[in-house]
Amino acid sequence: MCFLKELFAKSKRFSFDLHKAFPDDCESSVKLLRLLSAANDIVFLQRLYLDYAHQKDDVGKEVKHAEGNFILLLAMGFLREGLSAFKHLYEDPAAKKLFPKLDKEGREALSFLESETYGATSLHEDVLKDIRDDATFHYQYGSYVKALCSIRQHTGHFIIGQTPAATRFLIADDIRSEIVRSSIDFSRPDDNDVRDRTERIFKAMGRLVSFSHWFLIAYLDEHHIEVISDNND
């Protein structure tokens, strides 16, 4: 058996009784699982984005750049969904009782996520909502019309490759980028504001994963769940 405070000395795999820890009639357990799923997806997409530029293939630089940008958009879209899952858990009375038991890092993540989930200028209600709805998960007709009206470039491009994988309709990427620019509002004269929004997005990704980590530990501790190391060392 391994004590929970020892779990993160190094990467290990652990086991526990699933149904004892996450009973299907417990709302907070389901809400936590939704958040953990979002954390998994965000971590994977971040790693995919960072690794993708260094992968060798035959699709060409322009195609690779456009695909890398789309991976980043997906991460932003899933961050918005993750903040929605966080909000659902945050408002759960049983979950709230565990917040004081979080580690310092967990409490700091909680505070940051709270500020980026609630309020008209929060990432959840402002920037990420538009990116998720208009540029990532949907092809909103009105958003494409608006982007066509505001885009400043005059030449469109597309690439027809020898294989479907090497084909890219770059004009569609340009329009999608214009939709994102409208969401983040790059037209503002204050570059620091744009930089601040971008930094907040990446910070929120890390904080959501950090909060998920520490809340899971507090949750398992609270429910007296035995956690067993699968490693022999």
C-alpha positions in Angstrom: 0.0 0.0 0.0 1.2 3.5 -0.7 0.2 6.7 1.2 -1.3 9.4 -1.0 1.3 12.0 0.0 4.0 9.8 -1.5 2.3 9.3 -4.9 4.0 12.0 -6.8 7.7 11.4 -5.9 8.0 10.1 -9.4 5.8 8.8 -12.2 4.1 5.6 -11.2 0.9 3.7 -12.0 -1.6 3.1 -9.2 -4.8 1.1 -8.7 -7.8 1.5 -6.5 -11.4 0.2 -6.2 -13.2 2.1 -9.0 -16.8 1.6 -7.7 -15.9 2.4 -4.2 -14.2 5.6 -5.2 -16.7 6.6 -7.9 -20.1 5.2 -7.2 -22.6 5.8 -10.0 -25.1 7.4 -7.7 -22.7 10.1 -6.4 -23.0 13.3 -8.4 -19.6 14.7 -7.3 -17.8 11.5 -8.5 -19.3 11.9 -12.0 -18.5 15.6 -12.1 -14.9 14.8 -11.1 -14.6 12.2 -13.8 -15.7 14.8 -16.4 -13.0 17.2 -15.2 -10.3 14.4 -15.3 -11.3 13.6 -18.9 -10.8 17.2 -19.9 -7.4 17.3 -18.2 -6.3 14.2 -20.1 -7.4 15.8 -23.4 -5.7 19.1 -22.8 -2.4 17.5 -21.7 -2.4 15.3 -24.8 -3.2 18.2 -27.2 -0.5 20.4 -25.6 2.1 17.6 -26.0 0.9 16.9 -29.6 1.2 20.6 -30.5 4.7 20.8 -29.1 5.9 17.6 -30.7 4.1 18.0 -34.1 6.5 20.7 -35.4 9.5 18.3 -34.9 7.9 15.3 -36.6 9.2 14.5 -40.1 6.7 13.9 -42.9 6.1 14.9 -46.5 3.2 17.2 -46.2 5.1 20.5 -46.6 5.8 23.4 -44.3 2.6 25.3 -45.0 0.4 22.3 -44.4 2.3 21.4 -41.2 2.0 24.9 -39.9 -1.8 25.0 -40.5 -2.3 21.6 -38.9 -0.2 22.7 -35.9 -2.4 25.8 -35.5 -5.5 23.6 -35.6 -4.1 21.4 -32.8 -3.8 24.5 -30.7 -7.3 25.5 -31.5 -8.5 22.1 -30.4 -6.7 22.6 -27.1 -8.5 25.9 -26.6 -11.8 24.3 -27.4 -11.2 21.5 -24.9 -10.1 24.1 -22.4 -13.4 25.8 -22.7 -15.2 22.4 -22.1 -12.8 21.7 -19.2 -13.7 25.0 -17.6 -17.3 24.1 -17.9 -16.6 20.8 -16.2 -14.7 22.7 -13.5 -17.7 25.0 -13.0 -20.0 22.0 -12.6 -17.7 20.5 -9.9 -17.0 23.9 -8.3 -20.7 24.4 -7.6 -21.2 20.9 -6.1 -21.7 21.2 -2.2 -19.7 18.0 -1.5 -16.8 19.2 -3.7 -16.7 22.6 -2.0 -16.0 20.9 1.4 -12.7 19.5 0.0 -11.3 22.8 -1.3 -9.7 23.7 2.1 -7.9 20.3 2.1 -6.1 21.1 -1.2 -2.4 21.5 -1.3 -1.1 25.1 -1.7 -0.6 24.5 -5.4 -4.1 23.1 -5.7 -5.6 26.1 -3.9 -3.7 28.5 -6.2 -5.0 26.6 -9.2 -8.5 26.8 -7.8 -8.4 30.5 -7.3 -7.1 31.1 -10.9 -9.7 28.8 -12.4 -12.4 30.5 -10.5 -11.4 33.9 -11.9 -11.3 32.5 -15.4 -14.7 30.7 -15.2 -17.0 33.3 -13.7 -17.6 36.9 -15.0 -18.2 38.5 -18.4 -14.4 38.9 -19.1 -13.4 35.4 -17.9 -11.9 33.1 -20.5 -14.9 30.7 -20.1 -17.5 33.4 -20.8 -15.5 35.5 -23.3 -12.6 34.5 -25.5 -12.8 30.7 -25.3 -16.6 30.6 -25.8 -16.2 32.3 -29.2 -13.2 30.2 -30.2 -14.9 27.0 -29.2 -18.2 27.8 -30.9 -17.0 29.7 -34.0 -13.5 28.3 -34.9 -13.1 24.9 -33.4 -16.2 22.7 -33.0 -18.6 24.3 -35.4 -18.5 25.9 -38.8 -20.8 28.8 -38.0 -22.1 30.4 -41.2 -22.4 33.9 -39.6 -18.8 33.7 -38.3 -17.4 32.9 -41.8 -19.4 35.8 -43.3 -18.0 38.2 -40.6 -14.5 36.9 -41.3 -14.8 37.5 -45.0 -15.9 41.0 -44.4 -13.0 41.8 -42.0 -10.0 39.9 -43.4 -7.4 42.2 -44.9 -5.5 39.9 -47.2 -6.4 39.9 -50.9 -5.0 36.6 -52.1 -6.2 33.1 -51.3 -4.2 29.9 -51.6 -4.7 26.1 -51.7 -2.4 23.1 -52.1 -3.3 20.0 -54.0 -0.8 17.3 -52.9 0.1 14.0 -54.4 -1.9 12.4 -51.5 -4.9 13.7 -49.5 -2.7 14.2 -46.5 -0.6 16.7 -48.4 -3.7 18.6 -49.6 -4.7 21.8 -47.7 -7.2 24.5 -48.5 -5.1 27.3 -47.0 -7.9 29.9 -47.6 -10.1 28.1 -45.1 -7.2 28.3 -42.6 -6.9 32.0 -43.2 -10.6 32.6 -42.6 -10.5 30.5 -39.5 -7.5 32.5 -38.2 -9.5 35.6 -38.9 -12.3 34.3 -36.7 -9.8 33.6 -33.9 -8.3 37.1 -34.3 -11.8 38.6 -33.9 -12.3 36.5 -30.7 -9.0 37.5 -29.1 -9.3 41.0 -30.7 -5.9 41.6 -32.2 -7.2 44.9 -33.5 -6.8 46.5 -30.1 -4.0 49.1 -29.9 -2.6 47.7 -26.7 -0.5 44.7 -27.6 -0.1 43.9 -23.9 -3.8 43.1 -23.7 -3.5 40.6 -26.5 -0.4 39.1 -24.9 -2.2 38.9 -21.6 -5.2 37.0 -23.0 -2.9 34.5 -24.7 -0.8 33.9 -21.6 -4.0 33.5 -19.6 -5.1 30.7 -22.0 -1.9 28.7 -21.6 -1.8 29.3 -17.8 -5.4 28.1 -17.5 -4.5 24.8 -19.3 -1.8 24.2 -16.7 -3.9 25.2 -13.8 -6.8 23.0 -14.8 -4.5 20.0 -14.9 -2.9 21.0 -11.6 -6.3 21.4 -9.9 -7.5 18.0 -11.2 -4.4 16.4 -9.8 -4.7 17.8 -6.3 -8.5 17.6 -6.1 -8.3 13.9 -7.0 -5.9 13.3 -4.1 -8.1 15.2 -1.7 -11.1 13.3 -3.0 -9.5 9.9 -2.5 -8.3 10.8 0.9 -11.7 12.0 2.0 -13.3 8.8 0.9 -10.6 6.6 2.5 -9.7 4.9 -0.7 -6.8 2.5 -0.6 -4.3 3.3 -3.4 -1.9 0.5 -4.3 1.3 1.0 -6.4 1.5 -1.2 -9.5 5.2 -0.8 -9.5 7.5 -3.3 -7.8 10.0 -0.8 -6.5 
